[in-house]
Amino acid sequence: MKSIMTHFSDLTKKRIELIIQWIEPESKILYVGCREGFVAEALKVARKVKVTGIDVSRKAVNVFEERTGFKAYCRDVNNGLGLGSDVYDYIFFI
């Protein structure tokens, strides 16, 4: 896990560490504004979670999927999530 977070500021590292403490192992997470997937990657390693990402940026979605191996969607949440009946343990808006 340390190698994942080496390029983060101390504040960002603390924020990610707090999030990791709050999340139950093997949870299912919807991450709105997933960006490039650094938080999802850290959670995947630390808690073995499954994350579905949503971001308005196609580039961010592509990087997220490549970095994490999780599915992400390029969507503007102002127009709805469009995810059907999926159920999540946590929803992130961070």
N, C-alpha and C positions, 0 to 999 in steps of 0.2 A: 504494500500500500504506500509506503514512503516514496517509492520511485514515481508513483502517479502524481503525488502532490509536491514534488520538488520545485516546480516552477511557479507555484502559487505564492501570493503574499501571505504573511502571517495571519491577517484577518480572514482571508478566504479559507485558509487551512482550518482555522478554528470553527468557521461556519460549517464547513463540510464535516468536521469531526462531530459537531453538535447534531447535525442531521443524521449522521450514521448512528449515533446513540439512540435517537428517537425511533428509528425504523426497525421493525421486527424482521428477522431473517426470512428469506424466501417470499417476501411481500410482492404484491403487484402494484406498480406505481404508474400513474399518468403524470407526465412531466410537461406542463404547458410552458412554453418558452425555454425549451430544452437546450438551445444554443448548440455548442459543439460537443456536448455530452460529458464534460469533465466530472460533474457531480454524479451522473448516472454510472460512469465508469468506476468511480470510487465506491459507490454503493454496490455495484455488481461484485467487486472484489471483496468488500468487507461483509456484505450481508446476503450475497447470492440472490439478489432481487431480480425481478423482471420489470423492465421499464418500457413504456410506450411514450414516445416523444411527439410533441407538436411544436412547430415553430413557423413563423411567417416567412422565414428565409429558406429558400431552396438549398443554398450553399450550406447553411447550418444543419439542415436535415441530412444532407449527404454526408457531412463530416460526422454527425452524431451516429448514423447507421454504421459507417465504416469503423469508427472508434469503439463502439459498444457492442455491435452485433445485434442490436435491438431495432425494431421497426419504428419509424418516425413518419409523420405526415406534415406536409407543407400546407398550413391552413391559417386563416385569419379567424381567431376565436370570436371576433365580433359577429361573424356569420354562422356561429355554431360550431360544435366540435365534430359532429358527423361521425361518431364512433359506434353507433348502434347501441346494443345492450350490454357492452362490456362492463364488467364490475372491477373496481380498483380498491385496494386497501388504503391508498394514499393518493392525493392529488397535490402536486407541487405547482405553485405559481411563484417562483423565485428568480 
